[in-house]
Amino acid sequence: MEPVPVTVITGFLGSGKTTLINHILTGQHGKKIAIIEVGVDDGLVVETKEEIFEMNNGCICCTVRGDLIRILHKLLKRKHRFDAILIETTGLADPAPVAQTFFVDDDLKDLVRLDAILTVVDAKHILQHLDDAQIEEGAENEAVEQLAFADRILLNKVDLVSQKEKAAVVKRIKGINAAAEIIETVNSRADLDRVLGIRAFSLDRILEEEPDFLDEGAEHSHSSDVTSVGIDADGNLSFAKAQRWLSKLLQDKGADIFRSKGILCFEGSDDKHVFQGVHMLLAFSSSADGAGRPWGPDEKRVNRLVFIGRNLDRDEINASFRSCLVGSAPAA
């Protein structure tokens, strides 16, 4: 049986997350969807219990202040199978811990799959949130991080901004995350088929996307320390060099790399190799494992990678990667 797709939803206060969830819980969309609201214990709660509400349309809403894995297993044991599960990271700026659950928990792998990270954005106020100075030294800008993690971005409240203002918002978002698709909405009304079950975390999906999932034409943000770094390099890689390069990059910068994905071609192999990651955790696959088709005899071999993170040195990352190509000189 196909694993149930799980979407992690994040977004700044007032962005329209609750409105989106209410649409899903009350809409006549014909889908059985479970929504899990993951709260953050404030240290004062001695005993909490889960609340599970069943809606008239068959959807489920529950609040969790504890073990996400346990509640997932509990929901999956219910009589009727869900079409999708949506996890709202209430109070969490960083959805990585929730996303990483699906990388590391073997018991869940056959039952559920991480489908996408969805960020809801308030078009009217997002620039203000992005420009907000850090409250204290070392504090992170939550709005920037939420955009950086996204596979898909719901640009909500577009009816409250002019075309010029909207263009400025889109330009700024693309400067932080050039890889995420932006869907414009009013009152958080979106076609569910565009936000649920989109397989953004599928390794197969990377091979099905447009050859350039890196938007090289996107403006790079200079006002934010979070940006997208794309690599587009022809030729075959030395497996040993590329392995060392990726290991060192994640060792040195893993905490600052929010998202990564790529297609790689290695010397001596006709298989396409793909990876997808959150921080230091990566999942790998190849056409040998059934992930897409191998390189064709006349197909141009191109390595395509994207890293979204903080304080990434675009030139250094590109140069050091290219030193892994067969026949290239070592990086300086």
C-alpha positions as a Markdown table, in Angstrom:
| # | Residue | x | y | z |
|---|---|---|---|---|
| 1 | Met | 0.0 | 0.0 | 0.0 |
| 2 | Glu | 1.3 | 3.5 | -0.9 |
| 3 | Pro | 2.5 | 5.5 | 2.1 |
| 4 | Val | 0.2 | 8.4 | 3.2 |
| 5 | Pro | 1.7 | 11.8 | 2.1 |
| 6 | Val | 2.5 | 14.2 | 4.9 |
| 7 | Thr | 2.7 | 17.9 | 4.4 |
| 8 | Val | 4.4 | 20.2 | 7.0 |
| 9 | Ile | 2.9 | 23.6 | 7.1 |
| 10 | Thr | 4.5 | 26.7 | 8.5 |
| 11 | Gly | 4.0 | 30.5 | 8.3 |
| 12 | Phe | 4.2 | 33.7 | 10.3 |
| 13 | Leu | 1.4 | 34.6 | 12.7 |
| 14 | Gly | -1.4 | 36.1 | 10.7 |
| 15 | Ser | -0.3 | 34.7 | 7.4 |
| 16 | Gly | -3.5 | 32.7 | 6.9 |
| 17 | Lys | -2.5 | 29.2 | 8.1 |
| 18 | Thr | -5.6 | 28.9 | 10.3 |
| 19 | Thr | -7.8 | 30.0 | 7.4 |
| 20 | Leu | -6.2 | 27.4 | 5.1 |
| 21 | Ile | -6.7 | 24.7 | 7.7 |
| 22 | Asn | -10.3 | 25.7 | 8.2 |
| 23 | His | -11.0 | 25.5 | 4.5 |
| 24 | Ile | -9.5 | 21.9 | 4.5 |
| 25 | Leu | -11.5 | 20.9 | 7.6 |
| 26 | Thr | -14.8 | 22.1 | 6.3 |
| 27 | Gly | -14.5 | 22.0 | 2.5 |
| 28 | Gln | -16.3 | 19.5 | 0.4 |
| 29 | His | -13.2 | 18.3 | -1.4 |
| 30 | Gly | -13.9 | 14.5 | -1.0 |
| 31 | Lys | -10.5 | 13.9 | 0.7 |
| 32 | Lys | -10.0 | 12.4 | 4.1 |
| 33 | Ile | -7.3 | 14.6 | 5.7 |
| 34 | Ala | -5.8 | 14.5 | 9.2 |
| 35 | Ile | -4.5 | 17.8 | 10.6 |
| 36 | Ile | -2.0 | 17.6 | 13.4 |
| 37 | Glu | -1.2 | 20.8 | 15.3 |
| 38 | Val | 2.2 | 20.4 | 16.9 |
| 39 | Gly | 2.5 | 22.7 | 19.9 |
| 40 | Val | 5.5 | 23.6 | 22.0 |
| 41 | Asp | 5.5 | 22.8 | 25.7 |
| 42 | Asp | 6.2 | 25.9 | 27.7 |
| 43 | Gly | 7.7 | 24.0 | 30.6 |
| 44 | Leu | 4.8 | 24.8 | 32.8 |
| 45 | Val | 2.5 | 22.1 | 31.5 |
| 46 | Val | 2.7 | 19.1 | 33.8 |
| 47 | Glu | 0.1 | 16.9 | 32.1 |
| 48 | Thr | -1.4 | 17.4 | 28.7 |
| 49 | Lys | -3.7 | 15.2 | 26.6 |
| 50 | Glu | -4.4 | 15.0 | 22.9 |
| 51 | Glu | -7.7 | 16.3 | 21.6 |
| 52 | Ile | -9.0 | 14.7 | 18.5 |
| 53 | Phe | -11.9 | 16.2 | 16.6 |
| 54 | Glu | -13.7 | 14.5 | 13.7 |
| 55 | Met | -15.2 | 16.9 | 11.3 |
| 56 | Asn | -18.4 | 16.4 | 9.3 |
| 57 | Asn | -16.5 | 15.9 | 6.0 |
| 58 | Gly | -14.4 | 13.0 | 7.5 |
| 59 | Cys | -11.3 | 15.1 | 8.3 |
| 60 | Ile | -9.6 | 14.8 | 11.6 |
| 61 | Cys | -8.0 | 17.6 | 13.7 |
| 62 | Cys | -5.8 | 16.9 | 16.7 |
| 63 | Thr | -3.5 | 18.8 | 18.9 |
| 64 | Val | -0.2 | 17.2 | 20.0 |
| 65 | Arg | 2.2 | 18.3 | 22.7 |
| 66 | Gly | 4.4 | 15.3 | 22.8 |
| 67 | Asp | 5.4 | 12.4 | 20.7 |
| 68 | Leu | 4.6 | 13.1 | 17.0 |
| 69 | Ile | 5.5 | 9.6 | 16.0 |
| 70 | Arg | 3.1 | 8.1 | 18.5 |
| 71 | Ile | 0.2 | 10.2 | 17.3 |
| 72 | Leu | 1.0 | 9.3 | 13.7 |
| 73 | His | 0.8 | 5.6 | 14.5 |
| 74 | Lys | -2.4 | 6.2 | 16.4 |
| 75 | Leu | -4.0 | 8.0 | 13.5 |
| 76 | Leu | -2.8 | 5.4 | 11.0 |
| 77 | Lys | -4.5 | 2.6 | 13.0 |
| 78 | Arg | -7.9 | 4.2 | 12.5 |
| 79 | Lys | -10.4 | 2.2 | 10.4 |
| 80 | His | -10.5 | 4.6 | 7.4 |
| 81 | Arg | -7.3 | 5.4 | 5.5 |
| 82 | Phe | -6.3 | 9.1 | 5.1 |
| 83 | Asp | -5.6 | 10.6 | 1.8 |
| 84 | Ala | -3.2 | 13.0 | 3.4 |
| 85 | Ile | -1.8 | 14.2 | 6.7 |
| 86 | Leu | -1.1 | 17.9 | 7.4 |
| 87 | Ile | 1.2 | 18.9 | 10.3 |
| 88 | Glu | 1.1 | 22.5 | 11.4 |
| 89 | Thr | 4.2 | 23.5 | 13.3 |
| 90 | Thr | 2.5 | 25.9 | 15.7 |
| 91 | Gly | 5.1 | 27.9 | 17.6 |
| 92 | Leu | 8.0 | 26.4 | 15.7 |
| 93 | Ala | 10.0 | 28.7 | 13.5 |
| 94 | Asp | 12.0 | 25.8 | 12.2 |
| 95 | Pro | 10.1 | 22.9 | 10.7 |
| 96 | Ala | 13.3 | 20.8 | 10.4 |
| 97 | Pro | 12.8 | 18.7 | 13.5 |
| 98 | Val | 9.4 | 17.6 | 12.2 |
| 99 | Ala | 10.7 | 17.0 | 8.7 |
| 100 | Gln | 13.7 | 15.0 | 9.9 |
| 101 | Thr | 11.4 | 12.6 | 11.7 |
| 102 | Phe | 10.5 | 11.1 | 8.4 |
| 103 | Phe | 14.2 | 10.7 | 7.5 |
| 104 | Val | 15.2 | 8.8 | 10.6 |
| 105 | Asp | 12.2 | 6.8 | 11.9 |
| 106 | Asp | 12.3 | 3.4 | 10.2 |
| 107 | Asp | 8.9 | 2.4 | 11.6 |
| 108 | Leu | 7.2 | 5.2 | 9.7 |
| 109 | Lys | 8.8 | 4.8 | 6.4 |
| 110 | Asp | 6.4 | 2.2 | 5.0 |
| 111 | Leu | 3.3 | 4.0 | 6.4 |
| 112 | Val | 3.9 | 7.7 | 5.6 |
| 113 | Arg | 6.2 | 9.8 | 3.4 |
| 114 | Leu | 7.2 | 13.4 | 3.7 |
| 115 | Asp | 5.5 | 15.1 | 0.8 |
| 116 | Ala | 6.4 | 18.8 | 1.1 |
| 117 | Ile | 7.0 | 21.7 | 3.4 |
| 118 | Leu | 4.4 | 24.4 | 2.7 |
| 119 | Thr | 4.9 | 28.0 | 3.9 |
| 120 | Val | 2.0 | 30.5 | 4.0 |
| 121 | Val | 3.0 | 34.1 | 3.5 |
| 122 | Asp | 1.1 | 37.4 | 4.1 |
| 123 | Ala | 1.8 | 39.4 | 1.0 |
| 124 | Lys | 0.9 | 42.7 | 2.8 |
| 125 | His | 3.3 | 42.3 | 5.7 |
| 126 | Ile | 6.0 | 39.8 | 4.6 |
| 127 | Leu | 8.6 | 42.5 | 3.6 |
| 128 | Gln | 8.2 | 44.1 | 7.0 |
| 129 | His | 8.8 | 40.7 | 8.7 |
| 130 | Leu | 11.8 | 40.0 | 6.5 |
| 131 | Asp | 13.2 | 43.5 | 7.4 |
| 132 | Asp | 12.7 | 43.2 | 11.1 |
| 133 | Ala | 15.9 | 43.5 | 13.0 |
| 134 | Gln | 17.0 | 40.6 | 15.2 |
| 135 | Ile | 15.6 | 41.2 | 18.6 |
| 136 | Glu | 18.8 | 40.0 | 20.3 |
| 137 | Glu | 22.1 | 39.0 | 19.0 |
| 138 | Gly | 22.1 | 35.5 | 17.7 |
| 139 | Ala | 18.3 | 35.4 | 17.3 |
| 140 | Glu | 17.0 | 34.3 | 13.9 |
| 141 | Asn | 14.6 | 35.9 | 11.6 |
| 142 | Glu | 11.7 | 33.4 | 11.6 |
| 143 | Ala | 10.1 | 34.6 | 8.4 |
| 144 | Val | 13.4 | 34.1 | 6.5 |
| 145 | Glu | 13.8 | 30.6 | 7.8 |
| 146 | Gln | 10.2 | 29.6 | 7.0 |
| 147 | Leu | 10.7 | 30.7 | 3.4 |
| 148 | Ala | 14.1 | 29.0 | 3.2 |
| 149 | Phe | 12.6 | 25.6 | 4.1 |
| 150 | Ala | 9.6 | 25.7 | 1.7 |
| 151 | Asp | 9.0 | 23.5 | -1.2 |
| 152 | Arg | 5.9 | 25.5 | -2.1 |
| 153 | Ile | 4.9 | 29.0 | -0.9 |
| 154 | Leu | 1.3 | 30.2 | -0.6 |
| 155 | Leu | 1.5 | 33.9 | -1.2 |
| 156 | Asn | -1.7 | 34.9 | 0.5 |
| 157 | Lys | -3.7 | 38.2 | 0.7 |
| 158 | Val | -2.6 | 39.2 | -2.8 |
| 159 | Asp | -5.8 | 41.2 | -3.0 |
| 160 | Leu | -4.4 | 43.6 | -0.4 |
| 161 | Val | -1.3 | 44.7 | -2.5 |
| 162 | Ser | -0.7 | 46.4 | -5.8 |
| 163 | Gln | 0.9 | 44.6 | -8.8 |
| 164 | Lys | 4.1 | 46.6 | -8.1 |
| 165 | Glu | 4.1 | 45.6 | -4.4 |
| 166 | Lys | 3.4 | 42.0 | -5.3 |
| 167 | Ala | 6.3 | 42.0 | -7.8 |
| 168 | Ala | 8.6 | 43.3 | -5.1 |
| 169 | Val | 7.5 | 40.6 | -2.7 |
| 170 | Val | 8.0 | 37.8 | -5.3 |
| 171 | Lys | 11.5 | 39.1 | -6.1 |
| 172 | Arg | 12.4 | 39.1 | -2.4 |
| 173 | Ile | 11.1 | 35.6 | -1.9 |
| 174 | Lys | 13.0 | 34.3 | -4.9 |
| 175 | Gly | 16.1 | 35.9 | -3.6 |
| 176 | Ile | 15.8 | 33.7 | -0.5 |
| 177 | Asn | 14.4 | 30.5 | -2.1 |
| 178 | Ala | 14.7 | 30.3 | -5.8 |
| 179 | Ala | 13.5 | 26.7 | -6.0 |
| 180 | Ala | 10.0 | 26.9 | -4.4 |
| 181 | Glu | 6.9 | 27.4 | -6.5 |
| 182 | Ile | 4.8 | 30.4 | -5.5 |
| 183 | Ile | 1.0 | 30.1 | -5.5 |
| 184 | Glu | -1.0 | 33.3 | -5.2 |
| 185 | Thr | -4.1 | 33.1 | -3.0 |
| 186 | Val | -6.9 | 35.2 | -1.5 |
| 187 | Asn | -8.2 | 34.1 | 1.9 |
| 188 | Ser | -5.9 | 31.1 | 1.7 |
| 189 | Arg | -8.1 | 29.4 | -0.9 |
| 190 | Ala | -5.9 | 27.1 | -3.0 |
| 191 | Asp | -6.5 | 24.1 | -5.1 |
| 192 | Leu | -5.6 | 21.3 | -2.7 |
| 193 | Asp | -4.1 | 19.3 | -5.6 |
| 194 | Arg | -1.4 | 22.0 | -5.8 |
| 195 | Val | -0.5 | 21.9 | -2.1 |
| 196 | Leu | -1.1 | 18.3 | -1.1 |
| 197 | Gly | 0.3 | 15.1 | -2.7 |
| 198 | Ile | 2.8 | 17.1 | -4.8 |
| 199 | Arg | 5.8 | 14.7 | -4.0 |
| 200 | Ala | 8.2 | 17.6 | -3.5 |
| 201 | Phe | 10.3 | 15.4 | -1.2 |
| 202 | Ser | 10.3 | 12.4 | -3.6 |
| 203 | Leu | 13.7 | 11.6 | -5.0 |
| 204 | Asp | 11.9 | 10.4 | -8.2 |
| 205 | Arg | 10.3 | 13.8 | -8.5 |
| 206 | Ile | 13.6 | 15.6 | -8.7 |
| 207 | Leu | 14.2 | 13.8 | -12.0 |
| 208 | Glu | 10.7 | 14.6 | -13.3 |
| 209 | Glu | 11.0 | 18.4 | -12.7 |
| 210 | Glu | 12.0 | 20.7 | -15.4 |
| 211 | Pro | 15.7 | 20.1 | -16.1 |
| 212 | Asp | 16.4 | 23.4 | -14.3 |
| 213 | Phe | 14.8 | 23.3 | -11.0 |
| 214 | Leu | 17.3 | 26.0 | -10.2 |
| 215 | Asp | 15.9 | 29.4 | -11.1 |
| 216 | Glu | 19.2 | 30.9 | -12.2 |
| 217 | Gly | 17.3 | 34.0 | -13.4 |
| 218 | Ala | 16.1 | 34.8 | -9.9 |
| 219 | Glu | 17.4 | 37.8 | -8.1 |
| 220 | His | 19.8 | 37.1 | -5.3 |
| 221 | Ser | 18.9 | 38.8 | -2.1 |
| 222 | His | 21.6 | 41.1 | -0.7 |
| 223 | Ser | 19.6 | 42.2 | 2.3 |
| 224 | Ser | 19.3 | 38.7 | 3.7 |
| 225 | Asp | 22.0 | 36.3 | 4.8 |
| 226 | Val | 19.8 | 33.5 | 3.6 |
| 227 | Thr | 19.9 | 32.7 | -0.1 |
| 228 | Ser | 19.9 | 30.0 | -2.7 |
| 229 | Val | 23.1 | 28.7 | -4.3 |
| 230 | Gly | 22.7 | 26.8 | -7.5 |
| 231 | Ile | 25.2 | 24.7 | -9.3 |
| 232 | Asp | 24.9 | 23.7 | -13.0 |
| 233 | Ala | 28.0 | 21.7 | -14.2 |
| 234 | Asp | 28.5 | 19.5 | -17.2 |
| 235 | Gly | 30.4 | 16.3 | -17.1 |
| 236 | Asn | 31.0 | 13.3 | -14.8 |
| 237 | Leu | 32.1 | 13.5 | -11.2 |
| 238 | Ser | 34.7 | 11.4 | -9.4 |
| 239 | Phe | 32.6 | 9.5 | -6.9 |
| 240 | Ala | 35.3 | 9.6 | -4.2 |
| 241 | Lys | 35.9 | 13.4 | -4.7 |
| 242 | Ala | 32.2 | 14.2 | -4.7 |
| 243 | Gln | 31.6 | 12.1 | -1.6 |
| 244 | Arg | 34.4 | 13.9 | 0.3 |
| 245 | Trp | 33.1 | 17.3 | -1.0 |
| 246 | Leu | 29.5 | 16.7 | 0.2 |
| 247 | Ser | 30.7 | 15.3 | 3.5 |
| 248 | Lys | 32.9 | 18.3 | 4.2 |
| 249 | Leu | 30.2 | 20.8 | 3.1 |
| 250 | Leu | 27.7 | 19.2 | 5.5 |
| 251 | Gln | 30.2 | 18.9 | 8.3 |
| 252 | Asp | 31.2 | 22.6 | 7.9 |
| 253 | Lys | 27.9 | 24.2 | 7.0 |
| 254 | Gly | 25.2 | 21.6 | 7.7 |
| 255 | Ala | 23.6 | 23.7 | 10.5 |
| 256 | Asp | 23.3 | 26.6 | 8.0 |
| 257 | Ile | 22.0 | 24.6 | 5.1 |
| 258 | Phe | 18.2 | 24.4 | 5.5 |
| 259 | Arg | 17.4 | 22.5 | 2.3 |
| 260 | Ser | 19.4 | 20.8 | -0.5 |
| 261 | Lys | 18.7 | 18.6 | -3.5 |
| 262 | Gly | 20.5 | 17.6 | -6.6 |
| 263 | Ile | 21.0 | 15.3 | -9.6 |
| 264 | Leu | 24.5 | 13.9 | -10.0 |
| 265 | Cys | 26.3 | 12.0 | -12.7 |
| 266 | Phe | 29.4 | 9.8 | -11.9 |
| 267 | Glu | 32.2 | 8.5 | -14.0 |
| 268 | Gly | 31.6 | 4.9 | -15.0 |
| 269 | Ser | 27.9 | 4.9 | -14.3 |
| 270 | Asp | 24.9 | 5.5 | -16.5 |
| 271 | Asp | 22.6 | 5.9 | -13.5 |
| 272 | Lys | 21.2 | 9.3 | -12.5 |
| 273 | His | 21.9 | 9.8 | -8.8 |
| 274 | Val | 19.6 | 12.1 | -6.7 |
| 275 | Phe | 19.6 | 13.4 | -3.2 |
| 276 | Gln | 17.4 | 15.5 | -1.0 |
| 277 | Gly | 18.2 | 16.9 | 2.4 |
| 278 | Val | 17.3 | 18.9 | 5.5 |
| 279 | His | 20.3 | 20.3 | 7.3 |
| 280 | Met | 22.8 | 17.4 | 7.7 |
| 281 | Leu | 20.4 | 14.5 | 6.9 |
| 282 | Leu | 20.3 | 13.4 | 3.3 |
| 283 | Ala | 18.3 | 10.7 | 1.4 |
| 284 | Phe | 19.9 | 9.2 | -1.7 |
| 285 | Ser | 18.6 | 7.2 | -4.6 |
| 286 | Ser | 19.4 | 6.5 | -8.2 |
| 287 | Ser | 17.9 | 5.2 | -11.4 |
| 288 | Ala | 19.4 | 1.8 | -10.4 |
| 289 | Asp | 16.9 | 1.8 | -7.5 |
| 290 | Gly | 14.0 | 2.7 | -9.8 |
| 291 | Ala | 14.3 | 6.5 | -9.4 |
| 292 | Gly | 13.7 | 7.6 | -12.9 |
| 293 | Arg | 15.5 | 6.5 | -16.0 |
| 294 | Pro | 19.3 | 6.3 | -16.5 |
| 295 | Trp | 21.2 | 8.8 | -18.7 |
| 296 | Gly | 20.5 | 8.2 | -22.4 |
| 297 | Pro | 23.4 | 7.5 | -24.8 |
| 298 | Asp | 23.1 | 10.9 | -26.4 |
| 299 | Glu | 21.8 | 12.8 | -23.4 |
| 300 | Lys | 23.9 | 15.7 | -22.1 |
| 301 | Arg | 25.2 | 14.8 | -18.6 |
| 302 | Val | 24.6 | 17.8 | -16.3 |
| 303 | Asn | 25.0 | 18.0 | -12.5 |
| 304 | Arg | 22.3 | 20.2 | -11.0 |
| 305 | Leu | 22.3 | 21.1 | -7.3 |
| 306 | Val | 20.7 | 23.7 | -5.1 |
| 307 | Phe | 21.5 | 24.6 | -1.5 |
| 308 | Ile | 19.3 | 27.0 | 0.5 |
| 309 | Gly | 20.9 | 28.4 | 3.6 |
| 310 | Arg | 22.6 | 31.1 | 5.6 |
| 311 | Asn | 26.0 | 32.6 | 4.9 |
| 312 | Leu | 26.7 | 30.4 | 1.9 |
| 313 | Asp | 29.7 | 31.4 | -0.2 |
| 314 | Arg | 28.4 | 31.0 | -3.7 |
| 315 | Asp | 31.7 | 31.2 | -5.5 |
| 316 | Glu | 33.5 | 28.9 | -3.1 |
| 317 | Ile | 30.8 | 26.2 | -3.2 |
| 318 | Asn | 30.7 | 26.3 | -7.0 |
| 319 | Ala | 34.5 | 26.2 | -7.4 |
| 320 | Ser | 35.0 | 23.4 | -4.9 |
| 321 | Phe | 32.2 | 21.3 | -6.5 |
| 322 | Arg | 33.7 | 21.8 | -9.9 |
| 323 | Ser | 37.0 | 20.4 | -8.6 |
| 324 | Cys | 35.2 | 17.1 | -8.2 |
| 325 | Leu | 34.6 | 16.8 | -12.0 |
| 326 | Val | 36.8 | 14.2 | -13.8 |
| 327 | Gly | 39.8 | 15.9 | -15.3 |
| 328 | Ser | 39.4 | 19.1 | -13.3 |
| 329 | Ala | 42.2 | 20.7 | -11.3 |
| 330 | Pro | 41.9 | 20.5 | -7.5 |
| 331 | Ala | 40.2 | 23.4 | -5.7 |
| 332 | Ala | 42.6 | 26.1 | -4.5 |
